[in-house]
Amino acid sequence: MNFKIEEAIEILERTPQTLSSLLTGLSNEWIYSTEGESTWSPFDVVGHLIEAEKYNWIPRIEIILTKGESEIFPPFDRFSQLRQNKEITINQLLSEFAELRQQNLEKLKIFVTNQTNLDLTGIHPDFGVVKLSEQLSTWTAHDLSHIAQITRIMANRYHEDVGPWKAYLRILKK
């Protein structure tokens, strides 16, 4: 097993700053661009990350630590951000995400230490029995996946404009 809580926290604590550096001050063309119909924009991805901070990671970790397999995790609506208020700005979303992440990392550091049994389990509504280490690893990989998604969405805006260099740009290959 490669998972180490300290290493996961290294990534989790950097995600808000990474996204803020990438997205703050950009024009709406970047923030609301998508890869086509029924795909997400960077705005939508940040909204999704906020929803996960509220309803996924820490609530499920708490269930694993306090109730184990006696309670199934509540389902997580992976698309709820698509119903969010479109009047808010990306800067407001980034600020909310940073605040929620900081609060959740403070809780995580209390709940999970090097002495915590990472083999403790809970019940996922779709996957069945899952380990605490899997939940924590997924949180970390989820962040990295969405950072990659945002950069892929943004690169896709110039998909047709890069000409023959497309052959060298893996991010533009599907």
ROSE-4610 file (N, C-alpha, C; in Angstrom, 1 decimal, always signed):
// ROSE-4610
residu = [M/M/M/N/N/N/F/F/F/K/K/K/I/I/I/E/E/E/E/E/E/A/A/A/I/I/I/E/E/E/I/I/I/L/L/L/E/E/E/R/R/R/T/T/T/P/P/P/Q/Q/Q/T/T/T/L/L/L/S/S/S/S/S/S/L/L/L/L/L/L/T/T/T/G/G/G/L/L/L/S/S/S/N/N/N/E/E/E/W/W/W/I/I/I/Y/Y/Y/S/S/S/T/T/T/E/E/E/G/G/G/E/E/E/S/S/S/T/T/T/W/W/W/S/S/S/P/P/P/F/F/F/D/D/D/V/V/V/V/V/V/G/G/G/H/H/H/L/L/L/I/I/I/E/E/E/A/A/A/E/E/E/K/K/K/Y/Y/Y/N/N/N/W/W/W/I/I/I/P/P/P/R/R/R/I/I/I/E/E/E/I/I/I/I/I/I/L/L/L/T/T/T/K/K/K/G/G/G/E/E/E/S/S/S/E/E/E/I/I/I/F/F/F/P/P/P/P/P/P/F/F/F/D/D/D/R/R/R/F/F/F/S/S/S/Q/Q/Q/L/L/L/R/R/R/Q/Q/Q/N/N/N/K/K/K/E/E/E/I/I/I/T/T/T/I/I/I/N/N/N/Q/Q/Q/L/L/L/L/L/L/S/S/S/E/E/E/F/F/F/A/A/A/E/E/E/L/L/L/R/R/R/Q/Q/Q/Q/Q/Q/N/N/N/L/L/L/E/E/E/K/K/K/L/L/L/K/K/K/I/I/I/F/F/F/V/V/V/T/T/T/N/N/N/Q/Q/Q/T/T/T/N/N/N/L/L/L/D/D/D/L/L/L/T/T/T/G/G/G/I/I/I/H/H/H/P/P/P/D/D/D/F/F/F/G/G/G/V/V/V/V/V/V/K/K/K/L/L/L/S/S/S/E/E/E/Q/Q/Q/L/L/L/S/S/S/T/T/T/W/W/W/T/T/T/A/A/A/H/H/H/D/D/D/L/L/L/S/S/S/H/H/H/I/I/I/A/A/A/Q/Q/Q/I/I/I/T/T/T/R/R/R/I/I/I/M/M/M/A/A/A/N/N/N/R/R/R/Y/Y/Y/H/H/H/E/E/E/D/D/D/V/V/V/G/G/G/P/P/P/W/W/W/K/K/K/A/A/A/Y/Y/Y/L/L/L/R/R/R/I/I/I/L/L/L/K/K/K/K/K/K]
num = [1/1/1/2/2/2/3/3/3/4/4/4/5/5/5/6/6/6/7/7/7/8/8/8/9/9/9/10/10/10/11/11/11/12/12/12/13/13/13/14/14/14/15/15/15/16/16/16/17/17/17/18/18/18/19/19/19/20/20/20/21/21/21/22/22/22/23/23/23/24/24/24/25/25/25/26/26/26/27/27/27/28/28/28/29/29/29/30/30/30/31/31/31/32/32/32/33/33/33/34/34/34/35/35/35/36/36/36/37/37/37/38/38/38/39/39/39/40/40/40/41/41/41/42/42/42/43/43/43/44/44/44/45/45/45/46/46/46/47/47/47/48/48/48/49/49/49/50/50/50/51/51/51/52/52/52/53/53/53/54/54/54/55/55/55/56/56/56/57/57/57/58/58/58/59/59/59/60/60/60/61/61/61/62/62/62/63/63/63/64/64/64/65/65/65/66/66/66/67/67/67/68/68/68/69/69/69/70/70/70/71/71/71/72/72/72/73/73/73/74/74/74/75/75/75/76/76/76/77/77/77/78/78/78/79/79/79/80/80/80/81/81/81/82/82/82/83/83/83/84/84/84/85/85/85/86/86/86/87/87/87/88/88/88/89/89/89/90/90/90/91/91/91/92/92/92/93/93/93/94/94/94/95/95/95/96/96/96/97/97/97/98/98/98/99/99/99/100/100/100/101/101/101/102/102/102/103/103/103/104/104/104/105/105/105/106/106/106/107/107/107/108/108/108/109/109/109/110/110/110/111/111/111/112/112/112/113/113/113/114/114/114/115/115/115/116/116/116/117/117/117/118/118/118/119/119/119/120/120/120/121/121/121/122/122/122/123/123/123/124/124/124/125/125/125/126/126/126/127/127/127/128/128/128/129/129/129/130/130/130/131/131/131/132/132/132/133/133/133/134/134/134/135/135/135/136/136/136/137/137/137/138/138/138/139/139/139/140/140/140/141/141/141/142/142/142/143/143/143/144/144/144/145/145/145/146/146/146/147/147/147/148/148/148/149/149/149/150/150/150/151/151/151/152/152/152/153/153/153/154/154/154/155/155/155/156/156/156/157/157/157/158/158/158/159/159/159/160/160/160/161/161/161/162/162/162/163/163/163/164/164/164/165/165/165/166/166/166/167/167/167/168/168/168/169/169/169/170/170/170/171/171/171/172/172/172/173/173/173/174/174/174]
x = [+0.9/+0.0/+0.9/+0.6/+1.4/+0.9/-0.4/-1.0/-0.3/+0.0/+0.5/-0.3/-0.9/-1.7/-1.0/+0.3/+1.0/+1.2/+1.4/+1.5/+0.2/-0.9/-2.2/-2.5/-2.2/-2.4/-1.6/-0.4/+0.4/-0.3/-1.0/-1.8/-3.1/-3.8/-5.1/-5.0/-3.9/-3.8/-3.4/-2.8/-2.4/-3.5/-4.5/-5.4/-6.1/-6.6/-7.3/-6.3/-5.1/-4.2/-3.8/-3.7/-3.4/-4.6/-5.8/-6.9/-7.1/-6.8/-6.9/-5.8/-4.6/-3.6/-3.9/-4.6/-4.9/-6.1/-7.1/-8.4/-8.7/-8.1/-8.4/-8.0/-8.9/-8.6/-8.8/-9.2/-9.4/-10.7/-10.8/-12.0/-13.0/-14.3/-15.4/-15.2/-14.5/-14.3/-13.5/-12.6/-11.8/-12.7/-13.3/-14.0/-15.2/-15.9/-17.1/-17.0/-15.7/-15.6/-15.8/-16.2/-16.5/-15.8/-15.9/-15.4/-16.6/-17.7/-18.9/-20.1/-21.2/-22.5/-22.4/-23.0/-23.1/-21.8/-20.8/-19.6/-19.4/-18.5/-18.3/-17.3/-17.6/-16.6/-15.7/-14.7/-13.9/-14.8/-15.7/-16.7/-17.4/-17.9/-18.7/-17.8/-16.6/-15.7/-15.4/-15.1/-14.9/-16.2/-17.4/-18.6/-18.7/-18.3/-18.4/-17.4/-16.2/-15.3/-15.9/-16.6/-17.3/-18.3/-19.1/-20.1/-19.5/-18.4/-17.7/-17.1/-16.7/-16.2/-17.3/-18.5/-19.6/-20.2/-20.3/-21.2/-20.5/-19.2/-18.6/-17.5/-16.4/-15.1/-15.2/-15.4/-15.4/-16.6/-17.8/-19.0/-18.8/-18.2/-18.0/-16.9/-15.8/-14.8/-15.3/-16.2/-16.8/-17.6/-18.4/-19.2/-18.3/-17.2/-16.3/-15.7/-15.3/-14.7/-15.7/-16.9/-17.9/-18.9/-19.2/-20.3/-19.9/-18.8/-18.3/-19.3/-19.5/-20.4/-21.9/-22.2/-23.5/-24.4/-23.8/-24.6/-24.0/-24.9/-24.4/-24.2/-23.2/-22.9/-24.1/-24.5/-25.6/-25.1/-25.9/-25.5/-25.0/-24.0/-23.4/-23.9/-24.5/-25.0/-23.8/-23.2/-22.0/-22.3/-23.6/-24.0/-24.7/-24.8/-25.6/-25.0/-23.8/-23.2/-23.8/-24.4/-25.0/-26.2/-26.7/-27.9/-27.6/-26.3/-25.8/-26.1/-26.1/-26.4/-25.3/-25.7/-24.8/-24.4/-25.0/-24.7/-23.4/-23.0/-21.7/-20.5/-19.4/-18.2/-17.3/-16.4/-15.4/-14.6/-14.3/-13.5/-14.3/-15.6/-16.4/-16.4/-16.4/-16.4/-15.0/-13.9/-12.6/-12.4/-12.9/-12.8/-13.6/-14.8/-15.6/-14.9/-14.3/-13.6/-12.4/-11.7/-10.5/-10.9/-11.9/-12.4/-12.9/-13.7/-14.2/-13.0/-12.1/-11.0/-10.1/-9.9/-9.1/-9.8/-11.1/-11.9/-11.9/-12.0/-12.0/-10.6/-9.5/-8.2/-7.9/-8.5/-8.3/-9.0/-10.2/-11.0/-10.2/-9.7/-9.0/-7.8/-7.0/-5.9/-6.2/-7.4/-7.9/-8.4/-9.1/-9.7/-8.7/-7.7/-6.9/-5.4/-4.7/-3.3/-2.5/-1.2/-0.5/-0.9/-1.5/-1.9/-3.4/-4.0/-5.4/-5.4/-6.3/-6.4/-7.0/-6.2/-6.6/-7.4/-7.5/-8.3/-9.7/-10.1/-11.5/-12.3/-13.6/-14.4/-15.8/-16.4/-17.7/-18.4/-19.7/-20.4/-20.8/-20.2/-20.5/-21.8/-22.7/-24.0/-23.9/-22.8/-22.6/-21.6/-20.5/-19.3/-19.3/-20.2/-20.2/-19.1/-18.4/-17.4/-16.2/-15.8/-14.7/-13.8/-12.5/-11.6/-11.4/-11.1/-10.7/-9.6/-8.6/-7.4/-7.9/-8.9/-9.4/-10.2/-10.9/-11.6/-10.6/-9.6/-8.6/-7.8/-7.4/-6.7/-7.5/-8.8/-9.7/-9.9/-9.9/-10.0/-8.8/-7.7/-6.4/-6.4/-6.7/-6.7/-7.8/-8.9/-10.1/-9.6/-8.9/-8.4/-7.5/-6.5/-5.6/-6.4/-7.4/-8.2/-8.9/-9.4/-10.2/-9.2/-8.0/-7.0/-6.7/-6.5/-6.2/-7.3/-8.6/-9.7/-9.8/-9.6/-9.7/-8.7/-7.4/-6.4/-6.7/-7.3/-7.7/-8.8/-9.8/-10.9/-10.3/-9.4/-8.9/-8.0/-7.2/-6.4/-7.3/-8.4/-9.4/-9.9/-9.9/-10.3/-9.5/-8.2/-7.4/-7.1/-7.9/-7.8/-7.6/-8.4/-8.3/-7.2/-6.8/-6.0/-4.5/-4.1/-2.7/-2.1/-2.9/-2.4/-1.7/-0.6/+0.1/+0.7/+0.9/+1.5/+0.6/-0.7/-1.6/-1.0/-0.2/+0.5/+1.4/+1.8/+2.7/+2.0/+0.8/+0.1/-0.9/-0.4/-1.2/-2.5/-2.5/-3.7/-4.8/-4.5/-5.6/-6.0/-5.4/-5.8/-6.8/-7.9/-8.9/-8.7]
y = [-1.2/+0.0/+1.2/+2.2/+3.4/+4.5/+4.4/+5.5/+5.9/+7.2/+7.8/+9.1/+9.2/+10.4/+11.7/+11.7/+13.0/+13.4/+12.4/+12.7/+13.1/+12.5/+12.9/+14.3/+14.7/+16.0/+17.0/+16.6/+17.5/+18.0/+17.0/+17.3/+18.1/+17.5/+18.1/+19.6/+19.9/+21.3/+22.3/+21.7/+22.6/+22.8/+22.0/+22.1/+23.4/+24.0/+25.3/+26.4/+26.4/+27.4/+27.1/+25.9/+25.5/+26.0/+25.8/+26.2/+27.7/+28.3/+29.8/+30.4/+29.9/+30.4/+30.2/+29.1/+28.7/+29.6/+29.8/+30.4/+31.8/+32.4/+33.7/+34.7/+35.6/+36.7/+36.3/+35.1/+34.7/+35.2/+35.4/+35.8/+34.6/+35.0/+34.0/+32.9/+33.3/+32.3/+31.1/+31.3/+30.2/+29.6/+30.3/+29.8/+29.0/+29.3/+28.6/+27.8/+27.6/+26.7/+25.3/+24.5/+23.1/+22.3/+21.0/+20.1/+19.7/+20.3/+20.0/+19.8/+19.4/+19.3/+18.3/+18.6/+17.8/+17.5/+18.5/+18.4/+19.6/+19.5/+20.5/+21.6/+22.7/+23.9/+23.9/+24.7/+24.8/+25.3/+26.2/+26.7/+25.5/+24.6/+23.5/+22.6/+22.4/+21.5/+22.0/+23.3/+23.9/+23.8/+23.9/+23.7/+22.3/+21.4/+19.9/+19.7/+20.3/+20.1/+20.6/+21.7/+22.3/+21.3/+20.8/+19.8/+18.6/+18.2/+17.0/+17.4/+18.6/+19.0/+19.0/+19.4/+19.5/+18.1/+17.2/+16.1/+14.7/+14.7/+13.5/+13.1/+13.7/+13.3/+13.1/+14.2/+14.2/+13.5/+13.7/+13.0/+11.4/+11.0/+9.5/+9.0/+9.8/+9.4/+9.3/+10.3/+10.2/+8.9/+8.6/+7.3/+6.1/+6.1/+4.9/+4.9/+6.0/+6.0/+5.8/+6.2/+6.1/+5.0/+4.6/+3.6/+2.4/+2.5/+1.4/+1.0/-0.4/-0.9/-1.0/-0.3/-0.3/+0.7/+1.6/+2.6/+2.8/+2.8/+3.0/+4.5/+4.9/+6.3/+6.8/+8.1/+8.7/+8.8/+8.7/+8.9/+10.3/+10.5/+11.8/+12.1/+13.2/+13.7/+14.4/+13.7/+14.1/+15.3/+15.6/+16.6/+17.8/+17.8/+18.9/+20.3/+20.4/+21.7/+22.3/+21.5/+22.0/+22.8/+22.7/+23.5/+24.7/+25.0/+26.1/+27.4/+28.4/+29.8/+30.3/+30.6/+31.0/+32.5/+33.2/+34.6/+34.8/+33.7/+33.9/+33.8/+34.3/+34.4/+33.2/+33.0/+31.9/+32.3/+33.5/+33.9/+33.6/+33.8/+33.4/+31.9/+31.1/+29.7/+29.2/+29.8/+29.5/+29.8/+30.9/+31.3/+30.3/+30.0/+29.0/+27.6/+27.2/+25.9/+26.0/+27.0/+27.1/+27.1/+27.8/+27.8/+26.4/+25.8/+24.4/+23.4/+23.5/+22.6/+22.8/+24.0/+24.3/+23.7/+23.9/+23.3/+21.8/+21.2/+19.7/+19.1/+19.8/+19.3/+19.4/+20.4/+20.5/+19.3/+19.0/+17.8/+16.5/+16.4/+15.2/+15.0/+16.0/+15.9/+15.4/+15.7/+15.3/+13.8/+13.5/+12.2/+11.1/+11.4/+10.4/+10.8/+9.9/+10.1/+8.8/+8.8/+7.7/+6.4/+6.6/+5.5/+5.0/+5.7/+5.3/+4.1/+3.1/+1.9/+2.2/+2.3/+2.6/+1.5/+0.3/-0.8/-0.8/+0.3/+0.4/+0.5/+0.1/+0.0/+0.7/+1.1/+1.6/+1.0/+1.3/+0.8/+1.9/+1.8/+2.7/+2.3/+3.2/+2.8/+2.0/+2.2/+1.5/+0.4/+0.7/-0.2/-1.2/-1.1/-2.0/-1.6/-2.6/-2.3/-1.6/-0.5/+0.3/+0.6/+0.7/+1.0/+2.5/+2.9/+4.3/+4.7/+3.8/+4.2/+4.4/+3.7/+3.8/+5.2/+5.5/+6.8/+8.0/+7.9/+8.9/+9.0/+7.9/+7.8/+8.4/+8.1/+8.6/+10.1/+10.6/+12.1/+12.7/+12.2/+12.8/+12.6/+11.4/+11.2/+12.0/+12.2/+13.0/+14.4/+15.0/+16.4/+16.4/+15.5/+15.5/+15.3/+14.4/+14.2/+15.4/+16.2/+17.4/+18.5/+18.6/+19.6/+19.3/+18.0/+17.6/+17.8/+17.6/+17.9/+19.3/+20.2/+21.7/+22.1/+21.6/+22.0/+21.4/+20.2/+19.6/+20.4/+20.8/+21.7/+22.9/+23.6/+24.8/+24.6/+23.6/+23.3/+23.1/+22.4/+22.1/+23.3/+24.5/+25.7/+25.9/+25.5/+25.8/+24.5/+23.6/+22.3/+22.4/+23.2/+23.4/+24.4/+25.3/+26.4/+26.1/+24.9/+24.6/+24.0/+23.7/+23.2/+21.9/+21.8/+20.5/+20.1/+21.1/+20.8/+19.9/+19.7/+18.8/+17.4/+17.0/+15.7/+15.6/+16.7/+16.6/+17.0/+17.3/+17.8/+16.7/+15.8/+14.7/+15.2/+16.3/+16.8/+17.0/+17.2/+17.4/+16.1/+15.0/+13.7/+13.0/+12.5/+11.8/+10.3]
z = [+0.0/+0.0/+0.0/-0.9/-1.0/-0.2/+0.3/+1.0/+2.3/+2.4/+3.7/+3.9/+5.1/+5.3/+5.1/+5.5/+5.4/+3.9/+3.1/+1.6/+1.0/+1.4/+0.9/+1.3/+2.5/+3.0/+2.2/+1.7/+0.9/-0.3/-0.9/-2.1/-1.8/-0.8/-0.4/+0.0/+0.7/+1.1/+0.0/-1.1/-2.2/-3.3/-3.3/-4.4/-4.4/-3.3/-3.5/-4.0/-3.6/-4.1/-5.6/-5.9/-7.3/-8.2/-7.8/-8.6/-8.7/-7.6/-7.5/-8.4/-8.4/-9.3/-10.8/-11.0/-12.4/-12.9/-12.1/-12.6/-12.2/-11.2/-10.8/-11.8/-12.2/-13.1/-14.6/-14.8/-16.2/-16.8/-18.1/-18.7/-18.7/-18.8/-18.8/-19.9/-21.0/-22.1/-21.5/-20.6/-20.0/-18.9/-18.1/-16.9/-17.3/-18.4/-18.8/-20.0/-20.5/-21.6/-21.2/-22.2/-22.0/-23.1/-23.0/-24.1/-25.0/-24.9/-25.7/-24.9/-25.5/-24.9/-23.7/-22.6/-21.4/-20.8/-20.9/-20.2/-19.3/-18.4/-17.4/-17.8/-17.2/-17.4/-16.1/-16.1/-14.9/-13.7/-14.0/-13.0/-12.4/-13.2/-12.8/-11.9/-12.3/-11.6/-10.2/-10.1/-8.8/-7.9/-8.5/-7.8/-7.3/-8.1/-7.8/-6.6/-6.6/-5.5/-4.2/-4.3/-3.1/-2.6/-3.4/-3.0/-2.3/-2.9/-2.3/-0.9/-0.7/+0.6/+1.6/+1.2/+2.1/+2.4/+1.4/+1.5/+1.3/+1.0/+0.7/+1.6/+1.5/+2.2/+3.7/+4.4/+5.9/+6.4/+5.9/+6.4/+6.3/+5.2/+5.0/+5.9/+6.1/+7.0/+8.4/+8.8/+10.2/+10.3/+9.3/+9.4/+9.6/+8.8/+8.9/+10.4/+10.9/+12.2/+13.4/+13.2/+14.3/+14.2/+13.0/+12.8/+12.0/+11.3/+10.5/+9.5/+9.5/+8.5/+8.9/+10.0/+10.5/+9.8/+9.1/+8.4/+7.0/+6.0/+4.6/+4.4/+3.6/+3.3/+2.6/+2.9/+2.1/+0.7/-0.3/-1.7/-1.9/-2.8/-3.1/-4.5/-4.7/-6.0/-6.7/-7.6/-8.3/-9.3/-9.5/-10.5/-9.8/-8.5/-7.8/-8.1/-8.4/-8.7/-10.0/-10.8/-12.1/-11.8/-10.6/-10.2/-9.3/-9.2/-8.4/-9.0/-8.2/-8.6/-9.6/-10.8/-11.8/-11.7/-10.7/-10.5/-9.7/-9.0/-8.2/-9.2/-8.7/-9.6/-9.3/-10.1/-9.9/-8.7/-8.5/-7.3/-6.0/-6.0/-4.8/-4.6/-5.7/-5.6/-5.1/-5.6/-5.1/-3.7/-3.2/-1.8/-0.9/-1.4/-0.6/-0.5/-1.7/-1.7/-0.7/-0.8/+0.1/+1.6/+1.9/+3.3/+3.8/+2.9/+3.3/+3.4/+2.4/+2.5/+3.7/+4.1/+5.3/+6.5/+6.6/+7.7/+7.7/+6.5/+6.4/+6.7/+6.4/+6.7/+8.2/+8.8/+10.3/+10.9/+10.5/+11.0/+10.7/+9.4/+9.0/+9.9/+10.2/+11.1/+12.5/+12.9/+14.3/+14.1/+13.1/+12.9/+12.6/+11.7/+11.2/+11.4/+12.1/+12.4/+11.9/+12.1/+11.7/+12.5/+13.7/+14.5/+14.1/+13.3/+12.9/+12.0/+12.3/+11.5/+10.2/+9.2/+7.8/+7.2/+7.8/+7.3/+7.8/+8.7/+9.1/+7.9/+8.0/+6.8/+7.0/+5.9/+5.8/+4.6/+4.4/+3.3/+2.3/+1.1/+0.0/-0.6/-1.0/-1.6/-2.9/-3.6/-4.9/-4.9/-4.1/-4.1/-3.0/-2.0/-0.8/+0.2/+0.7/+1.8/+1.2/+1.8/+1.4/+2.7/+2.5/+3.6/+3.7/+4.9/+5.2/+4.3/+4.1/+3.2/+1.8/+1.4/+0.0/-0.1/+0.9/+0.9/+0.8/+1.7/+1.7/+0.4/-0.1/-1.4/-2.5/-2.5/-3.5/-3.5/-2.3/-2.1/-2.8/-2.5/-3.1/-4.6/-5.1/-6.6/-7.2/-6.5/-7.1/-7.3/-6.4/-6.6/-7.8/-7.9/-9.0/-10.4/-10.3/-11.5/-12.0/-11.1/-11.5/-11.9/-11.3/-11.8/-13.2/-13.5/-14.9/-15.8/-15.3/-16.1/-16.5/-15.5/-15.8/-16.8/-16.7/-17.7/-19.1/-19.1/-20.4/-21.0/-20.2/-20.8/-21.4/-20.6/-21.1/-22.4/-22.4/-23.6/-24.8/-24.6/-25.6/-26.4/-25.7/-26.4/-27.6/-27.6/-28.8/-29.6/-29.4/-30.1/-31.6/-32.2/-33.7/-34.1/-33.1/-33.4/-33.4/-32.8/-32.7/-33.9/-34.9/-36.2/-36.0/-36.7/-36.7/-35.4/-34.5/-33.2/-32.3/-32.8/-32.1/-31.9/-32.8/-32.8/-31.6/-31.0/-29.9/-28.5/-28.6/-27.4/-26.9/-26.0/-25.5/-24.9/-24.3/-23.6/-24.6/-25.9/-26.9/-27.6/-27.2/-27.8/-26.9/-27.5/-26.8/-26.8]
